[in-house]
């Protein structure tokens, strides 16, 4: 049986829709009263694990899931070893650098040396500023990063921006885009190598849906 | 003005109740339709930042909050430097080691060497097994840790257990308690040293409420 790790939250609906097109129907997971973390496909040939965004690469790398769908942003932060198969195109949002709109900073190099930058995406933020050769201190927050500049703890934030509404509501403005994140299909490298036909069939079907869409 | 970092979630109600007894009323934060992350006390002398559990020590250590209330479990994982003032007694739950109830393991040393242990509390789990001199691999998950043993990814989990309902629902059983976690009052060390009377007054008032309660 194929096991698939799916991220609960924003990517779930589109993830289920793409697997449905590929012949595996997990739509039960979308029922409002669903509390189960394991969903069997209607055909009975596959099961889906509903896990936190950041845990998808973990389940896939440990081989508890053969396939997974997760945002590029999560893959950038993760240390799990997984095979990256496809850019599925949905769930798009920018990883951006933002500052208070009255700060006077209009580009990253305007930021003062050794200032604090708050982010949930520590690796991304660190490597971004290293590439700019700018010494900053990354403050790791786990939620509501926009409070960083509001409270004065940080001069800037590195965070995902979809519509920009949260930034606006908090008086923040984007001054750079770091990358564009979309949903990715990933696989356990060993599952791929030991390839049994059903797994390959699912991947090919998803690839086909993806090509037709683009 | 005194700034206080409060954890959203399970500790919020009791945290607000203890500050109310100490003369600072943030009960606005408990209104169902409250979306604001910054709440001013009714007297206007203090403000509360509503942040994620794990972010409370960060705001306090950076001095954006003078005081904070947070679980002992979070302090154990955090690397932030804060002054630990009081055990407030509420929000009690055990940090426990649990396994599948049909696993046959009844104590930690029954676990096979080099097995996987899933946890959100990586530092706690690592130091627990180091003290037992047992080599295990800690798998860092961010949510639904009980899926670790269910999927076969991990032999055991280290997690917070309040009522034990989640363990039971997932066929897991507790085989050891690591510590008992309760809410703690923490402070920024510099705020304490630069002590201005209002801050000391609030701390003394909380201390008094706490003593009367015990």
Interface residues (C-beta under 8 A of the other chain):
Chain A: X3 X37 X38 X49 X51 X52 X53 X54 X55 X58 X59 X62 X64 X116 X139 X140 X141 X142 X143 X144 X147 X150 X151 X152 X153
Chain B: X3 X37 X38 X49 X51 X52 X53 X54 X55 X58 X59 X62 X64 X116 X139 X140 X141 X142 X143 X144 X147 X150 X151 X152 X153
